[in-house]
């Protein structure tokens, strides 16, 4: 595929399509997989970075923190940061190259990345520590952490869930990408998490379930839906793995498979931005 410029900075209604376009293009250029995981979280990251987070990507001590616990979806984060004007095209094109700050998982040191992530199960624990520290210095900052449903197979997640509820960390908001897939197959077949909502509720969390591709529903859940509560909040966002590219959707191979030029062109035509 001939090298082309990225789409122009999109307006809000085209933002998610532009991010999906970038995920496909950069995955092809870098020969790196995890496409399905990145495509499924696009709306969640878009709403957070465009509408919810306060002072993201800055050094403001009272900025909201965002932690991508499912670090293998980093391309969705990088593309969102790019189209928000926080990551230029030249730097973006270094993704997964020697000496780059843009790893296949987010790495601390890049503005907007609070911690290095990718070891599944650990993101929520670190978020709990950051949240407690912020509260103890009377900061108004909130901490948002985006996890995968398969990540909830890890016992450390539930230790962190108990800790957050015990300390009533009401400035902690977690989102779970409930796409039903993981590297080895459907999540319900690897280790069934149902009923996930009742489990978090039983651990003392304020729980909501939404369509993870409905931006209006996500905005409501992240504003009105988390208001006037005590303790941590969890939003279970039901999504489609590899959303936006029909031949990839719900196919476990696109958790890790690299894309070739023919399939990339097909995917870009379906997404329809900048082609």
C-alpha positions in Angstrom: 0.0 0.0 0.0 1.4 3.4 -1.0 2.1 5.7 1.9 -0.7 8.2 2.3 -1.2 11.1 4.7 -3.5 10.4 7.7 -7.0 11.7 7.5 -7.4 15.4 8.4 -8.3 16.0 12.0 -11.9 14.9 12.0 -14.9 16.6 13.3 -16.6 15.0 16.3 -19.1 12.9 14.3 -16.2 11.3 12.2 -13.8 11.0 15.1 -14.2 7.3 15.8 -14.1 6.3 12.1 -10.9 8.3 11.8 -9.4 6.4 14.8 -10.4 3.1 13.3 -8.8 4.1 10.0 -5.6 4.9 11.8 -5.6 1.7 13.7 -5.7 -0.3 10.5 -3.1 1.8 8.7 -0.6 1.8 11.5 -1.1 -1.9 12.3 -0.3 -2.6 8.6 2.7 -0.3 8.6 4.2 -1.8 11.8 3.2 -5.4 11.2 1.7 -5.5 14.7 -1.6 -7.2 15.7 -4.0 -6.6 18.5 -6.4 -5.0 16.0 -9.6 -6.5 17.3 -8.8 -5.3 20.9 -8.1 -1.8 19.7 -11.2 -1.5 17.5 -13.5 -2.6 20.3 -12.6 0.3 22.7 -12.6 3.2 20.2 -15.9 4.8 21.4 -14.9 4.5 25.1 -11.5 6.1 24.6 -13.0 8.8 22.3 -15.6 9.8 24.8 -13.2 9.9 27.7 -10.5 12.0 25.9 -12.9 14.3 24.0 -15.7 14.8 26.6 -14.8 13.6 30.1 -11.1 13.8 31.1 -9.9 17.1 32.6 -6.5 18.3 31.3 -5.5 15.0 29.8 -1.9 14.7 28.5 -0.7 17.6 30.6 1.4 18.0 33.8 -1.4 19.6 35.8 -1.2 17.9 39.2 -5.0 17.9 39.3 -5.5 16.4 35.9 -7.7 13.4 35.6 -5.7 10.2 35.1 -6.4 7.6 32.4 -5.0 4.1 32.7 -5.3 1.6 29.8 -5.1 -1.6 31.8 -5.7 -3.6 28.6 -2.5 -2.3 27.2 -2.6 -4.3 24.0 -5.3 -1.9 22.8 -2.7 0.9 22.8 -3.2 1.8 19.1 -6.7 3.1 19.9 -5.2 5.4 22.6 -2.4 6.6 20.3 -4.8 7.4 17.5 -7.1 9.2 19.8 -4.2 11.3 21.2 -3.1 12.1 17.6 -6.5 13.3 16.5 -6.8 15.4 19.7 -3.5 17.1 18.7 -1.4 15.5 21.5 0.7 13.3 19.3 2.1 14.4 15.9 2.2 12.2 12.8 5.9 11.8 12.7 6.0 10.4 16.2 2.9 8.3 15.6 4.7 6.6 12.6 7.4 5.4 15.0 5.0 3.0 16.6 6.9 -0.2 17.6 10.1 0.9 16.0 13.5 0.9 17.8 13.8 3.7 20.3 10.2 4.8 20.0 8.1 5.8 23.0 5.1 4.2 21.4 5.3 0.5 22.3 2.7 -2.2 21.5 1.6 -1.5 25.1 1.6 2.0 26.6 4.9 3.0 28.2 5.5 5.6 30.9 7.3 8.7 29.6 4.9 9.5 26.8 2.7 12.5 27.8 -0.8 11.1 28.6 0.5 7.7 29.7 0.4 7.6 33.5 1.9 4.1 33.9 3.3 1.3 31.7 0.6 -1.3 31.2 -0.1 -4.6 29.6 0.4 -7.1 32.4 -3.2 -7.9 32.7 -4.8 -7.7 36.1 -2.5 -5.0 37.4 -4.0 -1.8 36.1 -6.9 -1.6 38.6 -4.5 -2.2 41.5 -2.3 0.7 40.4 -5.3 2.9 39.8 -6.4 2.2 43.4 -3.1 3.4 44.7 -3.1 6.6 42.6 -6.7 7.3 43.5 -6.0 7.0 47.3 -2.9 9.2 47.0 -4.9 11.9 45.1 -7.6 11.9 47.7 -5.1 12.2 50.6 -3.7 15.4 49.1 -7.3 16.7 48.6 -7.0 16.7 44.8 -10.2 16.9 42.8 -8.6 14.6 40.1 -10.4 11.4 39.1 -8.9 8.2 37.9 -10.4 6.3 35.0 -9.2 2.8 34.2 -10.2 0.7 31.1 -10.0 -3.0 31.5 -10.9 -6.0 29.5 -13.5 -8.6 30.5 -10.9 -11.4 30.3 -8.7 -9.4 32.6 -11.3 -10.1 35.3 -10.1 -13.7 35.2 -7.2 -12.4 37.4 -7.6 -12.7 41.1 -5.7 -9.4 41.6 -8.6 -7.6 40.0 -10.9 -8.7 42.8 -8.4 -7.9 45.5 -8.3 -4.4 44.1 -12.1 -4.3 43.9 -12.3 -5.1 47.6 -9.7 -2.4 48.4 -11.5 0.3 46.4 -14.8 -0.5 48.0 -13.4 -0.6 51.5 -11.7 2.8 51.1 -14.8 4.2 49.3 -12.7 5.5 46.4 -15.5 7.6 44.8 -13.0 9.3 42.5 -12.2 5.9 40.8 -14.2 4.9 37.7 -13.5 1.7 35.9 -14.8 0.7 32.5 -14.8 -2.9 31.4 -14.6 -3.7 27.6 -17.1 -6.7 27.6 -16.4 -7.9 24.1 -16.6 -11.6 25.1 -13.3 -12.6 23.4 -9.8 -13.3 24.6 -6.6 -14.7 23.0 -7.6 -18.4 23.5 -11.3 -18.0 22.6 -14.7 -16.8 23.9 -14.3 -15.6 27.5 -17.3 -17.6 28.6 -15.6 -20.8 27.5 -12.2 -19.9 29.0 -13.5 -18.8 32.3 -17.2 -17.7 32.5 -17.5 -14.3 34.3 -21.3 -14.2 34.4 -23.0 -12.5 36.2 -20.2 -9.9 36.1 -22.5 -7.0 37.1 -23.7 -8.7 40.2 -20.2 -9.7 41.2 -19.0 -6.1 41.2 -22.1 -4.9 42.9 -21.6 -7.5 45.6 -18.0 -6.2 46.1 -19.5 -2.8 46.8 -19.2 -1.0 43.5 -21.8 1.3 41.8 -22.5 -0.6 38.6 -23.9 0.3 35.2 -24.2 -1.6 31.9 -24.2 0.2 28.6 -23.7 -0.3 24.9 -20.0 0.4 24.5 -20.4 1.7 21.0 -23.1 4.2 21.9 -21.3 7.5 22.6 -24.3 9.2 24.1 -24.9 6.3 26.5 -21.3 6.3 27.5 -21.3 10.1 28.1 -24.4 9.7 30.3 -22.9 6.8 32.2 -19.7 8.8 32.8 -21.5 12.0 34.0 -25.0 11.7 35.3 -24.6 7.9 35.9 -21.8 8.3 38.3 -23.0 11.4 40.2 -24.2 11.3 43.8 -22.7 8.0 44.8 -20.4 6.7 47.4 -17.5 4.4 46.5 -16.1 3.3 43.2 -18.0 3.0 40.0 -17.8 0.3 37.3 -19.2 0.7 33.8 -19.7 -2.6 31.9 -19.5 -1.6 28.3 -20.8 -4.3 26.0 -18.9 -4.2 22.7 -18.1 -6.2 19.6 -14.5 -7.4 19.2 -13.0 -5.7 16.1 -16.1 -3.4 15.7 -16.3 -1.6 12.4 -14.7 -4.2 10.1 -17.2 -6.9 9.3 -14.9 -9.7 8.4 -13.0 -9.3 11.6 -15.8 -8.9 14.1 -16.0 -11.5 16.8 -13.2 -13.5 15.2 -10.6 -14.6 17.7 -7.8 -14.6 15.2 -7.9 -10.8 15.1 -6.9 -10.6 18.7 -3.3 -11.2 17.5 -3.2 -11.6 13.7 -1.3 -9.2 11.5 -3.1 -7.7 8.6 -1.9 -7.7 4.9 -2.4 -5.0 2.3 -5.3 -6.7 0.6 -7.3 -7.0 3.8 -6.2 -3.6 5.0 -7.6 -2.0 1.8 -10.9 -3.9 2.3 -11.1 -2.8 5.9 -10.4 0.9 5.0 -13.0 0.9 2.4 -15.5 -0.4 4.9 -14.5 2.2 7.5 -14.7 4.8 4.8 -12.6 7.8 6.2 -9.7 9.2 4.2 -9.7 6.6 1.4 
